[in-house]
């Protein structure tokens, strides 16, 4: 019997918790045996509200973490400003007391802040991948569904937790039991860890033109040092005029306008999800100065980058 502990961070994703917890319950039911037990922990010992306002009460104290085999940090929104030196020291201690330490959704950010992911491979929810890479260059961020690296494991959150737990059940108790659990949840295919987190660009944008999709992909890969229109066209195997026509036809924007949209989108993510300075954010998103960034950001979002950060920190 293996005992799991779920450390709940205020604003955690209920879907992430359920996706990680429910397979354990179903494995017990399908095996007709108590293969797994689970407990809930909170930093202050009080009930913890999820992002959907549902509240979960802790069932185990922090000092009892040594009774667990596995500790999983479950986080969600507003995690960028959560935690202090005491929490991070506790996480480092917990890592020495349990066999496996992991996270789901944005929990990897807390493990990284606790310096538990240095020179390790991990993953996180796709919205946080860019900001994570900027903040923790000594951590290898794969951006995949879930990752195992020694005694540490991370999951991107959402329904990916179900696939990760099915993998754990399969490794510990056999693939047949994992398939029985998956079938109960009408989950016909256990996704491997390296499957993409996000929908393909074609589906998200409802565009099937391969050259346009290639141009957008190249834009996304070159946000810090933006390419010129001609460089982008050359890399996409078309003329600048052809590229201009495709962007106008499918996106109702010029290539330059769409490129700026992508850079501002990344700017907003970094402002909300990282502690990087506005100057560092501007540099990471290809803006030559904070004043130029501020003008572009104000025009698109109706507030300055500093106002965006202050507004988000007060949520």
Residue, then its C-alpha position, 0 to 999 in steps of 0.5 A: x500500500x502506497x500513501x499519497x499526500x496532496x499539498x494544496x496551494x490556495x487557488x489550486x486547480x480542482x481538475x488537476x487534483x481530481x485527475x491525480x486522485x481519482x485514478x488511485x481510488x479507481x485502482x483500489x476499486x478495480x483491484x479489490x484491495x487497498x493499493x493506495x491511500x491519500x491525505x490532504x495537507x495545507x500550509x496553515x492547517x486551514x481548509x484550502x479553496x480551489x480556483x472554482x471556490x470549492x474548499x478542501x480540508x486538510x487531513x494531515x499535518x505538515x509535521x506528519x509528511x514523513x508518514x507519506x510515500x509520495x507528496x504531490x504539490x497541487x497548484x493553480x492560479x496566482x502561484x507566482x507570488x506564493x510561498x516564502x523561505x519557510x515553505x521552500x525549506x519545508x519542501x526541501x525537507x519533505x523531499x528527503x522524507x518521502x520516496x517521490x516528490x511531485x507537482x501538477x499544474x503550476x506546482x513545478x514553479x514552487x519546486x523550482x523556487x525551493x531549488x529542487x529542480x536544478x539540472x532536472x527535467x520537468x514540465x508545467x502548464x503550457x501558459x507558464x512555460x516561457x516565464x518558467x524558462x526565463x526565471x530558471x535557466x538551470x532547469x530543463x523545461x520540456x513542456x511535455x504532458x508529464x515528466x519523471x526524473x529520478x525521485x521527482x515528477x511533474x505534470x502539466x495539469x488538467x487531464x494530463x494528471x490522469x495519464x500520469x497516474x495511469x502510468x504510475x499504476x501501470x508501472x506499480x501494478x501492471x498495465x492491465x489494471x491501468x487499462x481497467x482504470x482508464x476504461x472506467x473513466x472512458x479514457x480509451x488511450x493512455x497518452x505518452x508523456x511526450x504528446x503535445x499539451x496544446x492543440x495544433x496551430x491548425x486547430x486553434x486558428x482554424x487554418x490549413x495553409x501549411x506555409x502560413x502555419x510555418x510562418x507563425x511557428x517561426x514567429x513564435x520561436x523568434x520572439x526575443x529577437x524578431x525577424x524582419x518581414x523578408x527573413x520571415x518570408x525566406x524562412x517560410x519559403x514564400x515571397x514577402x508579398x505572398x506572406x502579406x496576402x496570406x496573413x491578410x486573408x486568414x488573420x485580417x492582420x499584416x505579418x508585422x501586426x500579428x508578430x507584435x500581437x504574439x510578443x505582447x501576448x508573451x509580455x502579458x504572460x511574463x508580467x502575470x506569471x514571473x517576477x522578472x523586471x519590466x526591463x527583463x520582460x521587454x528584452x525577452x519579448x523583443x522590445x528595444x526599450x521599456x517606453x516602447x513596450x509601454x506604448x504598445x502595451x497600453x494600446x493593446x490592453x488599456x494599461x501599462x505593464x506596471x499597472x498590469x503587474x500591480x493589478x495581477x498581484x492584488x487578485 
